[in-house]
Amino acid sequence: MVDITAPKASLSVEDLKKRITTNLQEKQGVRPEEATVADAYAATAEVVRDYLSVSWMDAKQRMVEGHVKAVGYLSAEFLLGRQLSNALLNAGLTQQFEGAVAELGFKPKDVIETEPEPGLGNGGLGRLAACYVDSLASLGVPAFGYGIQYQYGIFRQEFDDEGKQVERPDYWLSEGNSWGHEDVARSQRVSFGGSVVDGDDGARIWKPAWSVRAVPVDYLVPGYDSGRVNTLRLWTAKSYDEFDLATFNRSDYMGAVIPQVNAENITKVLYPEDSTPQGKRLRLEQQYFFVSASIHDAIRTFYPGEKNPDLTTFPDKICFQLNDTHPVIGIPELMRVLIDENGMDWDTAWTVTRKTFNYTCHTLLPEALEVWPAKLIGELLPRHLEIIRAINAQFVHELESKGTDKDAIDRMRIATDGPDGQVRMAYLATVGGSYVNGVAALHSQLLKDVTLKDFSNAYPDKFTNVTNGVTPRRFIKLANPRLSDLITEGLGTDKWIHDLDELEGLVPLADDASFVERFRKVKDANKQDFAKYASDKFDFTINTSTMFDSMIKRLHEYKRQSLKILAVIAEYAAIKDGSVDADEILPRSVFFGAKAAPGYAMAKLTIQLINNVARVINSDPAVKGKLAVYFPWNYNIDLAEHLIPATELDEQISQAGKEASGTGNMKFALNGSLTVGTLDGANVEIRDRVGAENFFLFGMQVEDVEKLYADGYDPMEFVHADPRLHHAIDLVANGTFSHGDRGTYAALTSDWLTHDYFMTMADFTAYMDIQKEIEATYRKPDEWARKAILNVAHSGFFSSDRSIEDYLKRIWHTEPQR
Ligand code: F55
């Protein structure tokens, strides 16, 4: 038997070159001298994957044989970003790769950039899942990521001539898939529809109407310098060629065959809504599809070959983290699997299920909590609806016997009755698992005080916090090599890459003139790089001696891109009418990056406005060199990796109490930007750590917002009180940014003046004021740099390694496997 645990020597440049050459000839079918950069990429990716697979097999074997409980991270989204450079870094092969491909006649950068970005997520939630699988592997935790391999990821955003968003399909698999490998032998059958009938001894038997085949596509997740390679298993739907017995019995040939033919639709496309889930049948099909396959996969993995496994031990083998409500149907599914498929009694199954699951909530917006029509669940998953109703009945009974008051019980029902009955997935998750966590301290507090208040009153020990984090591998080491080198030099070690608290060692260097100077040079060089990238890719001409001011995130009213664009318009107007004098103006380049959900009209109109403000301002000689606005289209991980290291001012200006955490804020602070922000989400913790004097705080706080809602908010009062705001809105309304047409932005301006639910008008003056302070600080470059260095030094807490350690201690109660 081959000893797969034997330590392997790393590869030399020569070894790697040889392997790539062989792959080119034998797998890609080209002679090395004829190879294109795409061939070189495909060959390198395969070679690196093969190289990692020895450690991967080893990790899988040890996970099953070892006695450490594993983690299954269930997420409908994993927003990975490009794989090659990350795999090379984590495997310790970056230099060998650079040497090898250079000898083969390629620029390493070109090879890396050939890879299409797998955009299998919408934004923060999906990216967080990607950071977490990186940290799990880097810390040596036995873990699986489980999700969906969509054929079409998040849409590719383009802008038309009017500056409107246009969505284009993202067929990211068109050139093949170097990283994901189908493992057809480990497929799972997932069934839908049909009915439930009585069996013997009170058993209930689900007779589904149709089934699909869930085929796993495995992605390797190499830990940084940990030797561990975990699995990210993304399921793809295939149809079965043969008929199900149930299909055959129904003798409705065409009717029965359509769902089979449509099977592959289940994993066709990622839903692009990031905050208002549509109660669509296909979305529920996606959720059940990946969760059912994953649960069965875990059972198969941990009880190999066993016909009648003792599943009371299941929670000792693995615990499942539910990434928001999307995988919550897993709770009734595990109940069904235990009871119907494995003959367990209800109470034991309930104990096992509750021990197995935990739930992370990522929102404070009520409309973002998934609620499904009971009717739909009943049609698609009739047995699950029965189980959910039984869980609900048992839960209500439990509350009654605890003496919970009747109104509270009514508010807390998991499932409501009647023709419009609903199932509330966040409640099901709270009741059906051990722990519920928010994603930043303030968010977790608000979950307890507001969103899930009744539940936290009834079960206070269930609630905990794990503040989000980001991986320093992708977002510092790979994205910002210059800063990485400077940090390593300053600290005299590169230990910070896996222990980010080491950054504290930079604190004294914030007062070291030569370090400060080098830090400034790094930022300048990154700005030059970005200008070059943006010129090549977007044809932008950017003046790099301006301040780089960025707001990159999904477009949502609560995030308040409107506040930023109104401030830009106000500044533009002030320059034009001479109300600021020329040498008072701090030259700025303002960057936006944002996709809007295709059905979100207000967000799309905001995009159109930003594009047209950019068009007008950037072509107006009166503000040339003073103010410019850039809106690179199709904001994705690649753009973030380029823009964040070059940014000096980061905008985190959501209405207080609305952004659960934010993770961009962490990436910026770690890359030496200063934040202008409200006291919201993780901004609170960032400010606490970097120091109030190194953070530009403005705006209303949660209590102010509550009070203003309660007192009755009238945005007009604020518009009248600040002539700059009044004027800026006038310019939007009078056609300045719509070729004279006064109707274009009517929906926006009327909302600002009448509703303005997120209180943009109320925070405008404070936002303009803080900008003056920002400008004054920026005029003292050494002071600015000192603050930026202190942001880096004190942000080590925001490593996703620390988040994972918190999950291990507070929720999963497991540990790395040495
Ligand atoms: C996607 C689909 C649906 Cl149906 C609902 C929400 C989403 C989604 O993408 N949510 C999301 O990204 N939430 C964000 O999660 C981040 C990670 O925890 C937070 O930092 C951020 O505050 C939150 O908005």
Boltz pocket constraint, residues with backbone or C-beta under 6 A from the ligand:
constraints:
  - pocket:
      binder: B
      contacts: [[A, 122], [A, 123], [A, 124], [A, 125], [A, 126], [A, 128], [A, 271], [A, 273], [A, 274], [A, 275], [A, 276], [A, 277], [A, 278], [A, 361], [A, 362], [A, 363], [A, 368], [A, 439], [A, 468], [A, 658], [A, 659], [A, 660], [A, 661], [A, 662], [A, 663], [A, 681]]
      max_distance: 6.0
